[in-house]
Amino acid sequence: MRIIAGQAKGHRLKTAKGLPARPTTQLVRGAIFSILETLTDDWHQVLDLYAGSGALGLEALSRGASWADFVERDPRCCTLIRQNLERTGFAARGRVYCCQVEKALNILDGKYNIVFMDPPYSEPNLNNLLDELATSPVLAAGSILVVPHAARSATKAAYSGLHLVKERRHGDTLISVYRKEGADC
């Protein structure tokens, strides 16, 4: 797996066989960033939830994000993310939180312009997670949430101020993109 575009274009990312993470394919990552380029030019703060290898957050850093926080519960994946930050030269622009997403939402104090949430396709509580994230302080007015998920897992058009602005399907992956409403929008 490689970084698709930007400053670190072509850098190989480390992935590990046998880990629970399902890497986001290059096709899906390309589609995600194509969508984002039409929706925002504010890439200052990025949050990558269920980060796995960190591919989404690293791609954002490569394309100009100033900072990325990565949240992953598996310690082996956390090690991979740190190694990938080093490999791409972004170690000074990212931090890894090795904990559950629910815990991270309670300890993170920043507001993020873009949030990636790429949970396991077998995640039975996707809608509950979206409800929790919608009311979390990590989303500011105008923040964009990108959720690649199994096409068979239905999501709602709105969650407590988050409104669906775009969906795109690629095989068994559905990319749902939400924007947080508010005074700054």
Secondary structure, DSSP 8 states (H G I E B T S, - for coil): -B--SSTTTT-B----TTSS-----HHHHHHHHHHHHHH-S--SEEEEES-TT-HHHHHHHHTT-SEEEEEES-HHHHHHHHHHHHHHT-GGGEEEEES-HHHHHHH----EEEEEE---TT-TTHHHHHHHHHTSTTEEEEEEEEEEEETTS---SEETTEEEEEEEEETTEEEEEEEE-STT-
